[in-house]
Amino acid sequence: MMKQLFRLENRRGLIAVILLFILINLLAAVSLRTARLDLTEQKLHTLTEGTRNILHNLDKPLTLQFYWSKQVGNDLPGLKIYADRVLDLLNEYALHADGKLILETVDPEPFSDAEDDAVKYGLQGVPVDGRSGQTLYFGLVGKSDDGTSKTIPFFQPERESFLEYDVSELVTTLATPQKIVLGLLSALDMDGRNGANPFAPSEPWMIVDQLQQRFDLRPLDRESVSIPDEVTVLMVVYPEGLDDSTLYAIDQFVLRGGRLLLFADPLSETLRGQAPQGAPEENPTLVRLLKTWGVELHPDAIAGDPQLAQRVQVSGGLRPQVMEYLPWMALQQEQFNPDEVVTSQLGQINLACAGVLTPLDDAKTDFVPLISTSEAAGIISRPLLSYGANPAQLLADHHPGGKPLTLAARLSGPTESAFDAAPALPEGVEGQRDAHLVKAQDDIQVVIVSDADLLEDRFWVQVNNFFGQRLAVPTAANADFAINVIEQLGGNSDLISVRSRGSAARPFELVSEIRRRAEQQYRVKEQELTRNLQQTEAKLNELQRQRQDAASATLTPEQEKEVQKFVDEKVKTRKKLREVQYGLRHEIDDLNAMLKLFNIAFMPMFISLVAFVAWLIRRSRGRSFSL
């Protein structure tokens, strides 16, 4: 009787467990639909707060079509893993969009309508096998209900750390497809008008043409007393030449939430070409404005870096010489912040007499360097360059500072006005300003570059005339940098907050360290062998010179002995080199064997042990219940 009751209770308990399991799964499917447990070090599978805000604020439905050639891509394991990562991320976007984002997966098979659509939307097809004609598509097409579309032509694995930003930027552009309204305010004659001689106009700077093609460009007068409300991003070039009234307009624009790209310059090469003394000594109001934002640009400090210096031709002496000119720098990828979208994949940027940006200790804003020098850089006093300088003397007097100097930086955070009140309107100007803002309504978004000359044609582009049309052949990425910053500042605050997320690829650091150590030992042995060879050749030459019949090609006994000694040493050294290489392979093989043992044997043994312990616990409970 007791056994029957026990069996009945067991059956009821089993049914109850099954029903509870089904109920938990149903509840989880409804209430825990977006719940995730991300155990990666950099939270690679968790959307940032900025992206979640973008998705939450969508006011119209969007469709994302993920194009992936399955048949071709599955044969490329490395790319297949990355494709799975992209698809997982897109699914996260769909889950957090509250039904306003529809995700579709498209397999563009050869000669299909899907492949025709991929070509129509501008996706990049990559030939995988030239003989079979197989093409791989791996991109994204975003569509809105008004017919607007935007694409990511191909998901480059090199941009994995910016994957979330690229997708969020696509979604933001579809949600707000209007062009960025860019205000351009410059104290330099960028538009071709010659302020000194209006009867001798010149061609506009090529950067102006580039900006007109990409944005809704609104040139502003250099004596502007206010910035129009419709301006999203304000680009100011050479603010040192602006008066207090215009600087006040910039101050108020930033405080009310406007985005600013500022190209300051302690020594303008453009103006120096027009007047030997170059720029004005100092603009106190600009200095005060920058300090209010938490940054200092010293008017007498110019950055110089022998590792980045451009080579220029110097006349004088018996003949012209080519040497490094410290203030003119050609910056490469190593000088760009790899964690910032605007600088992550830039080419070379040329700067001329750039200043040095320094964050203030009591600043309330965050200071993020975008472009920096190498540690070999130092400070050059501005007066040494105002009337020309001797490049050789600059090199001789250079003293490295031992740390990188910041040349461009992003500022964000709370701030106040640099003015106690609005300055009086310039004489002859009528109008009324808006109410004076004392502090920022929200965190400011400002990017400061310590050089304005980088926008001038001669430092980044070669302009050719083709049947009356100006054709630009870029020689540096100066314009790309400016456009990248404007596009990011023109996005909403949530998009700006999306930063690089790192890569899902995890290198075998221990293996890399073993290989690096072995290669170092190999290089030491190789250098030793090279030195022995040079010493032997020197001894042979010396013995040959001491012979009376120096022209004879026959070796003397002393020379033969020296050669044999070197041959023996060479064999011994080569043997040591092989031992180093063998030790490298042996150490890596041992590590590989240990990892295989852990994966193949340890984990199954651990699971078996857990199961055995669980069986013992159940058995002991069963005995106590039967008693």
Secondary structure, 3 states (H helix, E strand, C coil): CHHHHHHHHHHHHHHHHHHHHHHHHHHHHHHCCCCCCCCCCCCCCCCCHHHHHHHHCCCCCEEEEEEECHHHHCCCHHHHHHHHHHHHHHHHHHHHCCCCEEEEEECCCCCCHHHHHHHHCCCCEEEEECCCCEEEEEEEEEEECCCCEEEECCCCHHHHHHHHHHHHHHHHHHHCCCCCEEEEEECCCCCCCCCCCCCCCCCCCHHHHHHHHHCEEEEECCCCCCCCCCCCEEEEECHHHCCHHHHHHHHHHHHCCCEEEEECCCCCHHHHCCCCCCCCCCCHHHHHHHHHCCEEECCCEEEECCCCEEEEEECCCCCCEEEEEEEEEEECHHHECCCCHHHCCCCCEEEECCCCEEECCCCCCEEEEEEECCCCCEEEECHHHHCCCCHHHHHHCCCCCCCCCEEEEEEEECCECCCCCCCCCCCCCCCCCCCCCCECCCCEEEEEECCCHHHCHHHCEEEEEECCEEEEEECCCHHHHHHHHHHHHHCCHHHHHCCCCCCCCCCCHHHHHHHHHHHHHHHHHHHHHHHHHHHHHHHHHHHHHHCCCCCCCCCCHHHHHHHHHHHHHHHHHHHHHHHHHHHHHHHHHHHHHHHHHHHHHHHHHHHHHHHHHHHHHHHHHHHHHHC
